[in-house]
């Protein structure tokens, strides 16, 4: 019968169903992919190049999932336009999602805080610091520090002191990053922001500032060092960033990075877990928990009545818990926001 399906017709239909993944399609897709990567890198920088890899991965999954929807052989010119349309649609769809995400996060930025604590007798103003931020953030910090110093507040400043060469190398191996005094500055310059500097203490008497922190030597005495692997040198961020064209990334990439940083501030409750999984757990406990204990003990065993704790935002919850364990009368009196990436 005419309508009867022969074995030859079945084979033809099955083989034509995979024409969407033919050699021509793969060549065309490879060319389009190469052009896309080229445009992403030279127009938006390294971050957008990573985004492009993500987009291509999703596109590949999409193509494989729907390959059997095409049951006819299609002329080359239609295949090209269909490939280009599909590729462009998927790529620009995810690009639009990234831009919408960035717009939302930057329009409703995350905040760190100036938190005033008191037990009825003594007062602590905890200023949550961000080591990289926009210049306006540090100007506001400076204004508040100047005002507090004029009100006879002593400033306990966070800054891990250097250690000897051997301990510094061990610390960097555990951390996985070659961290120097210029690392934050280099990162900030690259992404169009500013690093925390001594400018926040301008016009403040040195007698009102006290470095209350441990040293790298102290850290290495406290932490278990059995997981150090000298054969895996720490990442040299400064050298990696210097390899970028002009040493900076384009404004679009900077905008996306600020969005990610704002999101990280908003999800601060999960940051401890994230960092704890990224670095040696004993090191993490030392650089967070042990330093919390050190600054709190320093204050509790002093005669200081009014003090500013100028420490990173992650330290607040631990320090507050220690204070309340010592004296349940410690309460939060007021909270005011700062916006590091607005």
Secondary structure as UniProt FT lines:
FT   TURN            2..3
FT   HELIX           7..16
FT   TURN            17..18
FT   HELIX           19..21
FT   HELIX           23..44
FT   HELIX           46..65
FT   HELIX           67..69
FT   HELIX           76..107
FT   STRAND          112..118
FT   STRAND          123..129
FT   STRAND          132..133
FT   HELIX           135..150
FT   TURN            151..152
FT   STRAND          154..157
FT   HELIX           165..175
FT   TURN            181..182
FT   HELIX           183..190
FT   TURN            191..192
FT   STRAND          194..195
FT   HELIX           198..201
FT   TURN            202..203
FT   HELIX           206..208
FT   STRAND          209..211
FT   HELIX           216..222
FT   TURN            226..227
FT   TURN            230..231
FT   HELIX           237..242
FT   HELIX           245..247
FT   HELIX           251..266
FT   HELIX           268..278
FT   HELIX           281..285
FT   HELIX           286..290
FT   HELIX           291..300
FT   STRAND          306..312
FT   HELIX           313..315
FT   HELIX           316..326
FT   TURN            328..329
FT   STRAND          331..338
FT   TURN            340..341
//
